Amino acid sequence: MALTFKEVRRLFQVPSRGRVRLSDYDPGWAADEEFKELTKDELKAHAAGLLEKNKADLAKAQERLYASDTHSVLIVLQASDAAGKDGTIKHVMSGVNPQGCQIYAFKKPSSEELDHNFLWRYMKALPERGRIGIFNRSYYEDVLVVRVHPELVGRLPGSDRAKDFWQGRYDDINAFEQHLTRSGTLVLKFLLNVSKKVQRQRFLERLERPEKHWKFSISDLEERKYWSDYQKAFEQMLQNTSTDHAPWWVIPADNKWVTRTLVAGIITRSIEGMGLEFPTVSDKDRERLEAARIELSAGK
């Protein structure tokens, strides 16, 4: 899967204008037909090599981000159940310095959170300068789950239930992300695009293997009944919130090695594209460092 970053953009980055159809993005994409002919072990070895290279590059990029202390990175992961968000985080971020990374998995909002605007609880979890923050689900739940289940909107002034309610939320999100970008935060948004067939296979695996029972919830099966509604909500989300400053990436999720390799590569190339440098020291400090080196070399 030796694609240039330009090719990756063309294949997976959602344009900031025009209608978006998820049917244009193949969940089972695997780079080339040749990979489909590999045995499971051959494919696993090939995938491991690609991912290790990307992880090593990501570790270097993260070190520069942490050392420069001028910018931050916010990674947003959205997906249907069983698309592989947890596994992607685990494998992609396993090589970075834990001091420079923070992960938040947002669950059902509390009563306190519901008494604030829908962005409030996410604002509190934003990464500080020098760090990578990962949102495992995010404020986009408020235009996905809440759109499919509008009864979850909660208590709002009557005027907020106008015809353009959802467009208002998209506008709020776009303004929020533009503010983050202007403040030095790189916003990377990934929709892990899993097919309904593969989701079914992964649910069955969880039910057939006792050690995976904890990963299955009856609510997952209930939400699967709304598959078409969620696909439409995803399309509206992509169409209305993929912007020049914070574009969406639709990542194939039927093959886990493809998902992890692409996400690692996109994060790495995007951080590298920020042009960050390690801090420099003044001439005076350099003289002090040299004196310290001489003293230590002399065995003092």
Secondary structure, 3 states (H helix, E strand, C coil): CCCCHHHHHHHHECCCCCCCCHHHCCCCCCCCHHHHCCCHHHHHHHHHHHHHHHHHHHHHHHHHHHHHCCCEEEEEEEECCCCCHHHHHHHHCCCCCHHHEEEEECCCCCHHHHCCCCCHHHHCCCCCCCCEEEEECCHHHHHCHHHHCHHHHCCCCHHHHCCCHHHHHHHHHHHHHHHHHHCCEEEEEEEEECCHHHHHHHHHHHHHCHHHHHHCCHHHHHHHCCHHHHHHHHHHHHHHHCCCCCCEEEEECCCHHHHHHHHHHHHHHHHHCCCCCCCCCCHHHHHHHHHHHHHHHCCC
